[in-house]
Every structure is written in structure tokens, then in C-alpha cells.
Amino acid sequence: MGHREDLLEGAKRCLLAKGFVRTTARDIVKESGTNLASIGYHYGSKDALLAQAYVSLVEGMGDAFDGDGTVDAAAPGSLERFERVWANIIATMKEPGSVWRLSTEVLAFGDRLPEVRAHLAAAQREAGRGLVPLLMGGREEDVSDGTADTLGAFYVTLMTGLIAQWTFDPASAPDAERLTAGLRQVLEAATAPADGASAADASTDGAP
């Protein structure tokens, strides 16, 4: 590998071991066997390198997200597929030392990591673009900016909330089954006849 790749791999190892705030440029240089000048030359800054390292870590989880292809057995856009995908994603949040704890670090200490936060914020659209075909089928390169900014943003927001809940209180965080049950209720309410009766009212029909 060249210095650029060595730096990226070193930064990934530093992130997993120390997180964003505690990782220094010298840590990365020591871990990667490079030099301080290489960071500026290849990435512009330490924080830009750390942001890219985090994105690379998340991208490396693609096989876990799609269950090595098992997700494709469910129809695109179906509730079954929704549940399978989120079950796979949530499984990665349960693992000790989960990479997702790094996201909560940015949320909590973002004022100390302005450049990291800016780089990761810019990557949100692409994150959503990657989630759309996973849940809806098709190819990532065919996802329009409009879809990435709506449906993709919805999925990213859902993921961010799950990361926060699984980090803060795993005991009460929803699993994929509960998440899907909630979505089913939303869909049923949204498609119910507009007769003024709520789903809760309908469930009590015939009660004394």
C-alpha cells in the first residue's frame, strides 16, 4: 500500500481504539508507519482523514447490512424486506465496540470536532443513497438526488435514532420486529378511509 492507504487503515484502527476526540495526528502516524506531512498531502487535515476513515468503516459493513444477499429474497419495498434489513443493521449495533459509538461521539462532542462534523454531514446524502436500494431494490447509481434527499434522508434519520437508542439504552431500544410493527401502524393509518374514525376507535368496534 502507498502512504494514502496506510494512513486510512491506520486512522481506522485509531478510531476503533481511541475514538475521534482522543486520536491525534501522531497516533495515526505511529499506527500507519508514515509521517505528519503525509496527512496534509493526502487528506488535507487530520480531521478530514478521520472522517474518511469513519465512512470507510461504515462502508465495510455492507455485507452485514444485506445479510450476504439474503435480503434480496424478500420483495423490494416490502415490510418483510424492511424488517430483514433493519434486523441486520441493528445486529451490528449490538456488537461490543460497535463502530456506531463513533457517531454518538460526534453528536456529543461535535463542537470540538467541527471539521469532522462538516465532512460527515456532507456524506449524509450518499449514506441515504446507499440505503435506498438496500431496502427498495435497484442500483445505487440509479438513485436520484431527489430520492436520496427524501427517502434516503428518511432512512438515515431512522438509523441515527436507532444508533442513539442502542447506545443510550439497549434494554429498551426497539428491535426490527417492533420497528416494522410501528411502520405497519403508520401505513394502516395513512391508508385508512377518511371517515373520522381512528385506528384505535376501529379496534374497539362492537365493544360495549
C-alpha positions as CSV (number, residue, x, y, z in Angstrom):
1,M,0.0,0.0,0.0
2,G,1.0,3.6,-0.5
3,H,1.0,6.3,2.2
4,R,-2.6,7.3,1.4
5,E,-3.9,3.8,2.0
6,D,-1.6,3.3,5.0
7,L,-2.9,6.4,6.6
8,L,-6.5,5.4,6.0
9,E,-6.0,2.0,7.6
10,G,-4.1,3.5,10.5
11,A,-6.8,6.1,11.1
12,K,-9.4,3.3,11.1
13,R,-7.5,1.4,13.8
14,C,-7.0,4.5,15.9
15,L,-10.7,5.4,15.7
16,L,-11.8,1.9,16.9
17,A,-9.3,2.0,19.7
18,K,-9.5,5.7,20.8
19,G,-12.4,7.4,19.1
20,F,-12.4,10.8,17.4
21,V,-11.5,13.1,20.2
22,R,-8.6,11.2,21.7
23,T,-6.9,10.3,18.4
24,T,-4.0,12.6,17.5
25,A,-2.2,13.0,14.3
26,R,0.9,11.4,15.9
27,D,-1.2,8.4,16.8
28,I,-2.2,7.9,13.2
29,V,1.4,8.4,12.0
30,K,2.7,5.9,14.5
31,E,-0.1,3.4,13.6
32,S,0.4,3.8,9.9
33,G,4.2,4.0,9.7
34,T,4.0,7.2,7.8
35,N,4.8,10.9,8.7
36,L,2.9,14.0,9.6
37,A,3.4,15.7,6.3
38,S,1.7,12.8,4.6
39,I,-1.6,13.6,6.3
40,G,-1.7,17.1,4.9
41,Y,-0.6,16.0,1.5
42,H,-3.1,13.2,1.0
43,Y,-6.1,14.3,3.1
44,G,-5.6,18.0,3.9
45,S,-6.0,17.6,7.6
46,K,-6.2,15.0,10.4
47,D,-10.0,15.6,10.8
48,A,-10.6,15.1,7.1
49,L,-8.7,11.8,7.3
50,L,-10.7,10.7,10.4
51,A,-14.0,11.5,8.7
52,Q,-12.9,9.4,5.6
53,A,-11.8,6.6,7.9
54,Y,-15.2,6.5,9.6
55,V,-17.0,6.5,6.2
56,S,-14.8,3.6,5.1
57,L,-15.5,1.7,8.3
58,V,-19.3,2.0,7.7
59,E,-18.9,1.1,4.0
60,G,-17.1,-2.1,5.1
61,M,-20.3,-3.2,6.9
62,G,-22.2,-3.6,3.6
63,D,-22.2,-7.4,3.7
64,A,-23.6,-7.3,7.2
65,F,-26.4,-5.0,6.1
66,D,-27.6,-7.2,3.3
67,G,-27.0,-10.5,5.2
68,D,-24.7,-11.8,2.4
69,G,-27.5,-11.5,-0.1
70,T,-30.4,-13.0,1.9
71,V,-32.2,-9.6,1.9
72,D,-32.8,-10.0,-1.8
73,A,-35.1,-13.0,-1.1
74,A,-37.7,-10.5,0.1
75,A,-39.6,-8.3,-2.3
76,P,-38.2,-4.8,-2.8
77,G,-40.1,-2.2,-0.7
78,S,-42.0,-4.9,1.3
79,L,-42.4,-4.9,5.0
80,E,-40.6,-8.3,5.1
81,R,-37.6,-6.7,3.4
82,F,-37.7,-3.7,5.7
83,E,-37.6,-6.0,8.8
84,R,-34.8,-8.1,7.4
85,V,-32.6,-5.1,6.6
86,W,-33.1,-3.4,9.9
87,A,-32.6,-6.7,11.8
88,N,-29.2,-6.9,10.1
89,I,-28.3,-3.3,10.8
90,I,-29.4,-3.5,14.4
91,A,-27.3,-6.6,14.9
92,T,-24.2,-4.5,14.1
93,M,-25.3,-2.0,16.8
94,K,-25.4,-4.8,19.4
95,E,-21.8,-5.8,18.9
96,P,-19.3,-4.9,21.6
97,G,-17.1,-2.0,20.4
98,S,-19.6,-1.2,17.7
99,V,-18.4,1.4,15.1
100,W,-21.7,3.2,15.7
101,R,-20.5,4.6,19.1
102,L,-18.3,6.9,17.0
103,S,-21.4,8.5,15.6
104,T,-22.7,9.3,19.1
105,E,-19.2,10.8,19.9
106,V,-19.7,13.3,17.0
107,L,-23.2,14.1,18.3
108,A,-22.0,14.7,21.8
109,F,-18.7,16.4,21.1
110,G,-19.4,17.9,17.7
111,D,-18.3,21.4,18.8
112,R,-14.9,20.0,19.4
113,L,-14.8,18.3,16.0
114,P,-16.2,20.9,13.6
115,E,-14.3,19.7,10.6
116,V,-15.2,16.0,11.2
117,R,-18.8,17.0,11.7
118,A,-18.8,19.1,8.5
119,H,-17.3,16.2,6.4
120,L,-19.8,13.6,7.9
121,A,-22.7,16.0,7.3
122,A,-21.7,16.2,3.7
123,A,-21.7,12.4,3.5
124,Q,-25.3,12.1,4.6
125,R,-26.8,12.2,1.2
126,E,-24.5,9.4,-0.1
127,A,-25.4,7.4,3.0
128,G,-29.0,7.7,2.2
129,R,-28.4,6.9,-1.4
130,G,-26.8,3.6,-0.3
131,L,-29.7,2.6,1.9
132,V,-32.4,3.2,-0.7
133,P,-31.5,0.2,-3.0
134,L,-30.9,-2.0,0.1
135,L,-34.5,-1.6,1.1
136,M,-36.2,-0.8,-2.2
137,G,-34.1,-2.7,-4.7
138,G,-32.3,-1.4,-7.8
139,R,-28.8,0.1,-8.1
140,E,-27.2,2.8,-6.0
141,E,-26.0,4.6,-9.1
142,D,-29.6,5.0,-10.3
143,V,-30.9,6.7,-7.1
144,S,-31.6,10.3,-8.0
145,D,-30.6,13.2,-5.8
146,G,-34.3,13.9,-5.1
147,T,-34.8,10.3,-3.8
148,A,-31.6,10.5,-1.8
149,D,-32.8,13.7,-0.2
150,T,-36.3,12.3,0.7
151,L,-36.4,8.6,1.1
152,G,-32.7,8.3,1.7
153,A,-32.9,11.1,4.3
154,F,-35.7,9.2,6.0
155,Y,-33.7,6.1,6.3
156,V,-30.6,8.0,7.6
157,T,-32.8,9.7,10.2
158,L,-34.2,6.3,11.3
159,M,-30.7,4.9,11.5
160,T,-29.4,7.9,13.6
161,G,-32.3,7.4,16.0
162,L,-31.6,3.7,16.3
163,I,-27.9,4.4,16.9
164,A,-28.7,6.8,19.7
165,Q,-31.2,4.4,21.3
166,W,-29.0,1.3,21.1
167,T,-26.1,3.3,22.5
168,F,-28.0,5.0,25.3
169,D,-30.3,2.3,26.5
170,P,-30.0,-1.1,24.7
171,A,-32.5,-2.7,27.1
172,S,-35.4,-0.6,25.7
173,A,-34.2,0.1,22.2
174,P,-36.5,-1.4,19.5
175,D,-35.6,-4.4,17.5
176,A,-36.5,-4.9,13.9
177,E,-39.8,-6.6,14.7
178,R,-41.1,-3.7,16.8
179,L,-39.8,-1.2,14.3
180,T,-41.7,-3.0,11.5
181,A,-44.9,-3.2,13.6
182,G,-44.7,0.6,14.1
183,L,-44.3,1.2,10.4
184,R,-47.2,-1.1,9.7
185,Q,-49.4,1.0,12.0
186,V,-48.3,4.2,10.3
187,L,-49.1,2.7,6.9
188,E,-52.5,1.4,8.0
189,A,-53.4,4.8,9.5
190,A,-52.3,6.6,6.4
191,T,-54.3,4.4,4.1
192,A,-57.4,4.1,6.2
193,P,-60.7,5.6,4.9
194,A,-61.1,9.2,5.9
195,D,-64.3,8.7,7.9
196,G,-63.1,10.4,11.0
197,A,-62.6,7.1,12.9
198,S,-59.1,6.4,14.2
199,A,-57.4,3.0,14.1
200,A,-57.8,2.9,17.9
201,D,-61.5,3.6,17.5
202,A,-61.8,0.9,14.9
203,S,-60.2,-1.7,17.2
204,T,-63.0,-1.2,19.8
205,D,-65.9,-1.6,17.3
206,G,-68.5,-3.8,18.9
207,A,-67.2,-3.3,22.4
208,P,-69.9,-2.5,25.0
